[in-house]
Amino acid sequence: IDFPVSRTEIYPDYHDNRNELRKITGTIDSVKNDSDITIRHLSIKGFASPESPYKNNTRLAKGRTASLKAYVEDMYHFGEGFIDTSFEPENWEGLEAYVENSNLKHRDEILAAIRSDREPDNKEWKLKSTYPEEYRYLLATCYPALRRSDYRIEYVVRSFSDPIEIRRLVKERPQKLSLEEFYVAAQGLDTDSEEFAEIFDVAVRMYPEDETANLNAANSAMAQGN
């Protein structure tokens, strides 16, 4: 959720906020109304961009966190302590990532200033006074996205042991399955069958970084003559 300069209220029509608010409620609804899923925790973190004094940015980050928390609580009435909040007065990490992937004229020098151990207000003054052209560009293109509140939903999906049920989920809701449950689904199937190959293909798409999933998918594909 993005915020205008110096504001802590949520403006649904600002940037892509209306769509993001729908994502929040859609995500909560999708797990809240699923009997296989139990929501455990919701975390909200507010940020401010670095262009005003650190003290004011602390106020803004706190306020943005509180605004999103109030919005969610008004929609769902979660119990006391269910929503955990934190804040980051100045989103230097986001600024650093943006600059690192940019083609700014003094990119390396700006990154060095961002990564320096200067006090936050002094660091901001350094960028503004030494690289005014790039600073104006960052202020217009990057800083608006640094003023935001992020959210994270933690939930638990129940375990599945019935191969027939798991095979249905492979087709309908594979994101619910652990890698081990994909292996359970494959048990008892003909290793040359299309269904066997599909299970390992979906598993590797759900867990693309897992070496075992990749190896199984490769073996299955070769067995299919692919």
C-alpha positions in Angstrom: 0.0 0.0 0.0 1.5 3.3 -1.1 1.1 6.7 0.6 1.4 10.3 -0.6 4.2 12.5 0.8 3.7 13.2 4.5 0.4 11.3 4.7 -0.5 8.3 6.8 -4.1 7.8 5.7 -4.9 5.1 3.1 -6.1 6.6 -0.2 -7.6 3.8 -2.2 -7.2 5.6 -5.5 -3.6 6.5 -5.0 -1.2 4.5 -7.2 -2.4 0.9 -7.3 -3.8 0.9 -3.8 -7.3 -0.2 -4.8 -5.9 -3.3 -6.4 -3.5 -3.9 -3.5 -6.4 -3.7 -1.0 -8.3 -6.2 -3.0 -5.2 -8.5 -2.9 -5.1 -8.2 0.9 -8.7 -9.1 1.4 -8.6 -11.7 -1.3 -5.6 -13.4 0.3 -7.1 -13.4 3.7 -10.5 -14.6 2.4 -8.9 -17.4 0.4 -7.2 -18.9 3.4 -9.9 -17.9 6.0 -12.6 -19.8 4.0 -10.5 -22.9 3.3 -11.0 -25.8 5.7 -7.5 -27.1 4.9 -5.9 -23.9 6.1 -5.5 -22.2 9.5 -4.3 -18.6 9.7 -1.8 -18.2 12.5 -0.5 -14.6 12.3 -0.6 -11.4 10.3 2.4 -9.0 10.2 2.3 -5.4 9.0 5.3 -3.2 8.5 5.3 0.5 7.6 8.0 2.5 5.8 8.8 6.1 5.0 11.1 7.4 2.3 14.2 9.3 3.4 13.6 12.8 2.2 12.5 14.5 5.4 14.0 14.5 8.9 14.3 11.1 10.5 12.1 12.1 13.4 9.2 12.9 11.0 9.8 9.8 9.0 9.5 7.7 12.2 6.1 9.3 12.8 5.0 8.5 9.2 6.2 4.9 9.2 4.4 4.3 12.5 1.2 6.0 11.2 1.2 4.0 8.0 1.6 0.8 9.9 -1.3 1.8 12.1 -3.5 2.7 9.2 -3.2 -0.6 7.5 -3.7 -2.5 10.8 -6.9 -0.5 11.4 -8.1 -1.2 7.9 -7.6 -5.0 8.3 -9.0 -5.1 11.9 -12.1 -3.2 10.7 -12.6 -5.8 7.9 -12.0 -8.9 9.9 -12.1 -8.3 13.7 -9.2 -10.5 14.5 -8.4 -11.2 18.2 -6.1 -9.2 20.3 -2.5 -9.7 19.4 -3.2 -11.5 16.2 -1.7 -8.7 14.1 1.9 -7.9 14.8 3.3 -4.5 13.7 6.7 -3.0 13.1 8.1 0.0 11.1 11.1 1.2 9.3 11.5 5.0 9.5 13.5 5.3 6.3 13.5 2.7 3.5 17.2 2.8 2.6 17.1 -0.9 1.6 14.5 -0.2 -1.1 16.4 2.9 -2.3 19.6 0.9 -2.5 18.0 -1.9 -4.6 16.5 0.7 -7.0 19.8 2.5 -7.5 21.7 -0.8 -7.9 19.5 -1.7 -10.8 19.6 1.7 -12.4 21.7 3.5 -15.0 22.2 6.6 -13.0 25.2 8.7 -14.0 26.8 8.5 -10.5 25.3 5.2 -9.6 28.4 3.8 -7.8 29.0 7.0 -5.9 25.4 7.2 -4.8 25.5 3.5 -3.7 28.6 4.3 -1.7 26.8 7.1 0.1 23.7 5.0 0.8 25.9 2.2 2.2 28.0 4.6 4.3 27.7 4.8 8.1 26.6 8.5 8.0 23.6 9.4 10.1 20.4 9.1 8.1 19.7 12.9 7.8 23.3 13.5 6.8 23.2 10.7 4.3 20.1 12.3 2.7 21.8 15.7 2.7 24.8 14.1 0.9 22.7 12.7 -1.9 20.7 15.9 -2.3 23.6 18.3 -2.3 26.2 16.3 -4.2 24.0 14.6 -6.9 21.1 17.1 -7.3 20.1 15.9 -10.8 20.0 12.2 -9.8 18.3 13.1 -6.5 15.4 14.8 -8.3 15.1 11.8 -10.5 15.0 9.4 -7.6 12.5 11.7 -5.8 10.1 11.5 -8.7 10.6 7.8 -9.7 11.7 5.8 -6.7 10.7 7.6 -3.5 6.9 7.2 -4.0 7.3 3.4 -3.9 9.4 3.6 -0.7 6.4 5.1 1.2 4.3 2.1 1.9 3.1 -0.6 4.3 3.7 -4.3 3.6 1.9 -7.3 5.0 2.6 -11.0 5.5 0.1 -13.7 6.3 1.4 -16.8 8.0 -0.8 -19.9 7.8 -0.6 -23.7 8.1 -1.9 -26.2 5.6 -3.0 -29.5 7.0 -1.1 -32.6 5.9 -2.4 -35.0 3.3 -1.8 -38.8 3.3 -4.4 -40.3 0.9 -2.7 -40.6 -2.6 -6.1 -40.2 -4.4 -6.8 -37.0 -2.5 -3.3 -35.7 -3.2 -3.6 -36.5 -6.9 -6.8 -34.4 -7.0 -4.9 -31.5 -5.4 -2.1 -31.9 -7.9 -4.6 -30.8 -10.5 -6.7 -28.3 -8.5 -4.6 -26.8 -5.7 -0.9 -27.9 -5.9 0.2 -25.0 -3.8 -1.2 -26.8 -0.8 1.1 -29.8 -1.1 4.5 -30.4 0.4 7.2 -32.0 -1.8 6.9 -35.2 0.2 3.1 -35.3 -0.5 3.9 -35.2 -4.3 6.0 -38.3 -3.8 3.1 -40.0 -2.0 0.8 -39.1 -4.9 3.2 -40.9 -7.3 3.3 -44.1 -5.4 1.4 -46.9 -7.0 1.3 -45.3 -10.5 2.9 -46.7 -13.6 6.2 -44.9 -14.0 5.6 -44.7 -17.7 2.2 -43.1 -17.3 1.4 -39.5 -18.2 -0.1 -39.0 -14.7 3.2 -40.0 -13.1 5.1 -37.6 -15.3 2.5 -34.8 -14.6 3.0 -35.2 -10.8 6.7 -34.6 -11.0 6.3 -31.8 -13.5 3.9 -30.0 -11.2 6.2 -30.7 -8.2 9.2 -29.0 -9.9 7.0 -26.0 -10.8 6.0 -25.7 -7.1 9.6 -26.2 -5.9 11.8 -25.0 -8.7 14.9 -24.6 -6.5 14.8 -28.1 -5.1 17.5 -30.4 -6.5 15.5 -33.6 -5.9 12.4 -32.2 -7.5 14.4 -31.2 -10.6 16.1 -34.6 -10.8 12.8 -36.5 -10.5 11.2 -34.3 -13.2 14.2 -34.8 -15.5 14.1 -38.6 -15.0 10.4 -38.7 -15.6 10.7 -36.5 -18.7 13.4 -38.7 -20.2 11.3 -41.8 -19.5 8.6 -40.2 -21.5 11.1 -39.7 -24.4 11.2 -35.9 -23.8 
